[in-house]
Amino acid sequence: TDGAPALAFSVDGYGRNIMRRPPKPRDEAILTGRKLALITVLGVAGTLIALAIFRLTGGSSVLESEVTKARTMVFNFVVFYEMILVFIIRREYDVPLFSNAWVWSAVILSIALQGILMYTPMAVYFKLMPLDFIDIVKLLSGGLIFYLIAWLYQSLKVS
């Protein structure tokens, strides 16, 4: 599901302030300490939120139907997490939110494909179950928490 957004991201602009930034030192690594820290923070935050969603939606139940629902919730959260990551990374490079229609189209396509997977007979093959409105609100809440953690970390300007 993140293939299309990744491809669209590859044709993104360079950001508003690219000419104001000094060149990178010749010996600087591709992934600086700040970027590695961001990847770590996002990975840990996403994992903790996914585990919380799993636990809070029936992941520890002995009933197969509740465990299936919890797996479905986490599966959908991971897809949502990937869509949010595209915008977090773009923010890191100071790329304007609406500057690339391809990114938006790819994210919408990915969400639509996820919906098709969830609400058609294909769901049986992936052992997924349909989610109701409250479940989707829970997923959106998890995504919002994830985005806020990322936003707060990026706002700290840690080197």
Steps between C-alpha positions, in 0.01 A plus 500: 500500500790738543645433154297765318566774760872413497512536122308828516730620776798438272387782267439743785653846495802590707325725747473875535834566665737279305708789372533644851654182636877467491640200315547182699853431617673252273546244778144524638300178489180474297307438820607749764449449870184712486349293220593172672344632820182597310480152345544346846238725663250432221564126507465475877191724507332308216578166663368607840181640349448182294552284810257717697241472223547122493461471877205741527302342218509137611851378433527324834161330474449126475224558246623460143262769372644760739858411411407525130357845562815606685720373214279684251532820700880475513518415129299811419701713743824396330361608162384829651840540672674465163279770347573736790875433467499647150384834637731488802804448277385777265469730801855410604623641167270804519301396193164683476202278581316536169799537266482150349165377370658161429560442872139579582375282214719211614383527861135507390564201273662306785210572735251401230686173438497433874124558503456262207704239684301550820146510362499247218519120501881532487494570875437130563836407347680743727293399807371853546166617629308818417548792736219717624501878543630485859791279392593745227485787751740301722737456204483871419570578866806275495615672181448843656702400808776373272500821296507715815798307638682551170404868485618559857829325435558693177416826680774436757767539227724245673832461317 
